[in-house]
Amino acid sequence: MHFDPLATFIGSIAGDFMADKQVNQGQVVWAVALILAGLGVFYRLPQVMPKIEAIPQFAAASGIIRFCFYFMGLFLIGGGCKKLYQQYRK
């Protein structure tokens, strides 16, 4: 069996910090996934938007499409942050 002093130290700090609060790890994972998905929208949209604008049916509505994607990204990030805050607040 391998002993990792750093992991033991971090675990003891986290245990002391969250001793009185039960954290649902599934909710934390879901919150991080929401935040990463929102950041992915912001990262990927500038690369994908020219391809969407190349489609004739969507060319005229490119402004509203861009707004909707950024709005969706904000909601994903906001929802993930809210979920993390609710898990770790006292």
C-alpha positions as CSV (number, residue, x, y, z in Angstrom):
1,M,0.0,0.0,0.0
2,H,1.3,3.4,-1.0
3,F,1.2,6.3,1.4
4,D,0.7,9.8,-0.1
5,P,1.4,12.5,2.5
6,L,0.1,15.3,0.2
7,A,-3.2,13.6,-0.4
8,T,-3.5,12.9,3.3
9,F,-2.8,16.5,4.1
10,I,-5.3,17.9,1.6
11,G,-7.9,15.4,2.7
12,S,-7.5,16.4,6.3
13,I,-7.9,20.1,5.4
14,A,-11.0,19.4,3.3
15,G,-12.4,17.2,6.0
16,D,-11.9,19.9,8.6
17,F,-13.4,22.6,6.3
18,M,-16.5,20.5,5.4
19,A,-16.9,18.5,8.6
20,D,-20.4,20.0,9.3
21,K,-21.7,20.0,5.7
22,Q,-22.6,16.9,3.7
23,V,-21.6,17.4,0.0
24,N,-23.3,15.4,-2.7
25,Q,-20.4,14.5,-5.1
26,G,-22.8,13.8,-7.9
27,Q,-24.2,17.4,-7.7
28,V,-20.6,18.8,-7.7
29,V,-19.7,16.8,-10.8
30,W,-22.8,17.9,-12.5
31,A,-22.1,21.5,-11.6
32,V,-18.6,21.3,-13.0
33,A,-19.9,19.7,-16.2
34,L,-22.4,22.6,-16.6
35,I,-19.7,25.1,-16.2
36,L,-17.4,23.3,-18.7
37,A,-20.2,23.1,-21.2
38,G,-20.9,26.8,-20.9
39,L,-17.2,27.6,-21.3
40,G,-17.1,25.2,-24.3
41,V,-19.9,27.3,-26.0
42,F,-17.9,30.5,-25.5
43,Y,-14.7,28.8,-26.8
44,R,-16.3,27.0,-29.8
45,L,-18.8,29.6,-31.1
46,P,-16.3,31.9,-32.9
47,Q,-15.1,28.8,-34.8
48,V,-18.5,27.5,-35.7
49,M,-20.4,30.7,-36.4
50,P,-18.8,31.2,-39.9
51,K,-20.0,27.7,-40.9
52,I,-23.5,28.5,-39.6
53,E,-23.5,31.8,-41.5
54,A,-22.6,30.0,-44.7
55,I,-25.9,28.2,-44.7
56,P,-28.3,30.5,-46.7
57,Q,-31.3,29.9,-44.5
58,F,-29.4,31.0,-41.4
59,A,-27.3,33.9,-42.9
60,A,-30.0,36.5,-42.3
61,A,-30.5,35.5,-38.7
62,S,-26.9,35.2,-37.7
63,G,-27.1,37.9,-35.1
64,I,-30.0,36.3,-33.2
65,I,-28.3,32.9,-33.5
66,R,-25.1,34.2,-32.0
67,F,-27.1,35.9,-29.2
68,C,-29.0,32.7,-28.4
69,F,-25.8,30.6,-28.2
70,Y,-24.0,33.1,-25.9
71,F,-27.2,33.4,-23.8
72,M,-27.2,29.6,-23.5
73,G,-23.6,29.6,-22.5
74,L,-24.2,32.1,-19.8
75,F,-27.1,30.1,-18.4
76,L,-25.0,26.9,-18.4
77,I,-22.2,28.7,-16.5
78,G,-24.6,30.5,-14.2
79,G,-26.5,27.2,-13.4
80,G,-23.3,25.4,-12.6
81,C,-22.0,28.2,-10.4
82,K,-25.4,28.3,-8.6
83,K,-25.2,24.6,-8.0
84,L,-21.7,24.7,-6.7
85,Y,-22.6,27.6,-4.4
86,Q,-25.5,25.7,-3.0
87,Q,-23.3,22.7,-2.3
88,Y,-20.6,24.6,-0.5
89,R,-22.3,27.4,1.3
90,K,-22.7,27.2,5.0
